[in-house]
Amino acid sequence: MRLKDKVAVITGAGMGMGREASVLFAEEGAKIIGLDVNAAALAETSSQVTQAGSEMLCVTGDVSSEADVKRAIDEGLAQFGKIDILYANAGVLWKDRDFSVLDTTEENWDIVQAINLKGPFFLTKHGIPALKQSGGGSIILVGSISALAGFELAQDSYTCAKGALISLTKSLAIQFGPDNIRTNIIHPGMIDTPLQAPYLDDQKKKDIASGIPVRRLGVARDIAYAALYLASDESTFCNGSELVVDGGFYAM
Ligand SMILES: NC(=O)c1ccc[n+]([C@@H]2O[C@H](COP(=O)([O-])OP(=O)(O)OC[C@H]3O[C@@H](n4cnc5c(N)ncnc54)[C@H](O)[C@@H]3O)[C@@H](O)[C@H]2O)c1
């Protein structure tokens, strides 16, 4: 029960890493406020959270809408009375629309920024006052190894948004450390989730795995365990840090 009596807001809780973290955090004693655009996916996560012995408030909404994010915080506070963890997980990777700066439309650039960068801005803007009321807490942002190394196949808006989250991590860590609020960022490598599914067949997965030192793709639980550590009181001296979880890919 590493998160006993804690309340976590998790964006993108409907699928992939967000669902896995919701279930793992629930197994460890947390109550979950899940925000996702996909109501059906959220409902499935919620039933898994219930099976894990906890409760989840489902908020259908878009992280790029300030009103939706504020509603998630307000409804979460009304239901559970406090918030301890903000996990800004929701993000999109649009390999079919987000390319090199030479080929990306302004509209697609802006949508990717709105979800991947403005979403965490809104979550922290409206969530930090609640963490202060709780006497402190943990903020977890999600970057990507592409923010550290770039993509071979350019997705410039995604890469820039994830890179900017590293800077936001440092700034929030310094601003709110004195309030007992820690901010850290996880950089996932290649993780087999619905986000990657449209771009991966079995052969492609084998090819990618052969280039990763541990010779496999990651699974959502690999990232959920990293998030669990950062969410728990075991990491109270981690602030402003970057945790790379990629099977050693970036080390090469
Ligand atoms: N899968 C990877 O290989 C990988 C690698 C590096 C970083 N990441 C990052 O990890 C995070 C989670 O990725 P994932 O692979 O679990 O993705 P996923 O697509 O499997 O799940 C993302 C969830 O976010 C929700 N979502 C999407 N747009 C939203 C919006 N505007 N508002 C609210 N919810 C929204 C989706 O409905 C979905 O439930 C993302 O930030 C992603 O960029 C993923």
The ligand as a MOL file (V3000), in Angstrom:
LIG
                    3D

  0  0  0     0  0            999 V3000
M  V30 BEGIN CTAB
M  V30 COUNTS 44 48 0 0 0
M  V30 BEGIN ATOM
M  V30 1 N 4.0300 4.5760 -26.1250 0
M  V30 2 C 5.2410 5.0730 -26.2860 0
M  V30 3 O 6.1030 4.4580 -26.9390 0
M  V30 4 C 5.6090 6.4120 -25.7010 0
M  V30 5 C 6.9550 6.8070 -25.7380 0
M  V30 6 C 7.3210 8.0210 -25.1760 0
M  V30 7 C 6.3740 8.8140 -24.5630 0
M  V30 8 N 5.0720 8.4220 -24.5390 0 CHG=1
M  V30 9 C 4.1150 9.2900 -23.8690 0
M  V30 10 O 3.4770 8.5820 -22.8220 0
M  V30 11 C 2.1620 9.1070 -22.5990 0
M  V30 12 C 1.1290 7.9940 -22.6250 0
M  V30 13 O 1.2130 7.3590 -23.8860 0
M  V30 14 P 0.4850 5.9850 -24.2230 0
M  V30 15 O 1.4250 5.2390 -25.0970 0
M  V30 16 O -0.0410 5.3460 -22.9930 0 CHG=-1
M  V30 17 O -0.7170 6.5540 -25.1200 0
M  V30 18 P -2.1400 5.8720 -25.5170 0
M  V30 19 O -2.5270 6.4970 -26.8230 0
M  V30 20 O -2.0060 4.4040 -25.4570 0
M  V30 21 O -3.1110 6.4050 -24.3880 0
M  V30 22 C -3.2850 7.7840 -24.2450 0
M  V30 23 C -4.5950 8.0960 -23.5730 0
M  V30 24 O -4.7320 9.5240 -23.5840 0
M  V30 25 C -6.0210 9.8610 -24.0450 0
M  V30 26 N -5.9910 11.1700 -24.6800 0
M  V30 27 C -5.4900 11.4920 -25.8970 0
M  V30 28 N -5.6870 12.7820 -26.1570 0
M  V30 29 C -6.3170 13.3000 -25.0810 0
M  V30 30 C -6.8040 14.5880 -24.7600 0
M  V30 31 N -6.6840 15.6000 -25.6190 0
M  V30 32 N -7.4010 14.7750 -23.5610 0
M  V30 33 C -7.5640 13.7460 -22.6960 0
M  V30 34 N -7.1250 12.5010 -22.9600 0
M  V30 35 C -6.5230 12.2800 -24.1330 0
M  V30 36 C -6.4020 8.7530 -25.0160 0
M  V30 37 O -7.8000 8.6720 -25.1980 0
M  V30 38 C -5.8070 7.5330 -24.3190 0
M  V30 39 O -6.7160 6.9630 -23.4050 0
M  V30 40 C 1.9650 10.1720 -23.6800 0
M  V30 41 O 2.2600 11.4310 -23.1470 0
M  V30 42 C 2.9930 9.7930 -24.7340 0
M  V30 43 O 3.3880 10.8940 -25.5260 0
M  V30 44 C 4.6660 7.2510 -25.0960 0
M  V30 END ATOM
M  V30 BEGIN BOND
M  V30 1 1 1 2
M  V30 2 2 2 3
M  V30 3 1 2 4
M  V30 4 1 4 5
M  V30 5 2 4 44
M  V30 6 2 5 6
M  V30 7 1 6 7
M  V30 8 2 7 8
M  V30 9 1 8 9
M  V30 10 1 8 44
M  V30 11 1 9 10
M  V30 12 1 9 42
M  V30 13 1 10 11
M  V30 14 1 11 12
M  V30 15 1 11 40
M  V30 16 1 12 13
M  V30 17 1 13 14
M  V30 18 2 14 15
M  V30 19 1 14 16
M  V30 20 1 14 17
M  V30 21 1 17 18
M  V30 22 2 18 19
M  V30 23 1 18 20
M  V30 24 1 18 21
M  V30 25 1 21 22
M  V30 26 1 22 23
M  V30 27 1 23 24
M  V30 28 1 23 38
M  V30 29 1 24 25
M  V30 30 1 25 26
M  V30 31 1 25 36
M  V30 32 1 26 27
M  V30 33 1 26 35
M  V30 34 2 27 28
M  V30 35 1 28 29
M  V30 36 1 29 30
M  V30 37 2 29 35
M  V30 38 1 30 31
M  V30 39 2 30 32
M  V30 40 1 32 33
M  V30 41 2 33 34
M  V30 42 1 34 35
M  V30 43 1 36 37
M  V30 44 1 36 38
M  V30 45 1 38 39
M  V30 46 1 40 41
M  V30 47 1 40 42
M  V30 48 1 42 43
M  V30 END BOND
M  V30 END CTAB
M  END
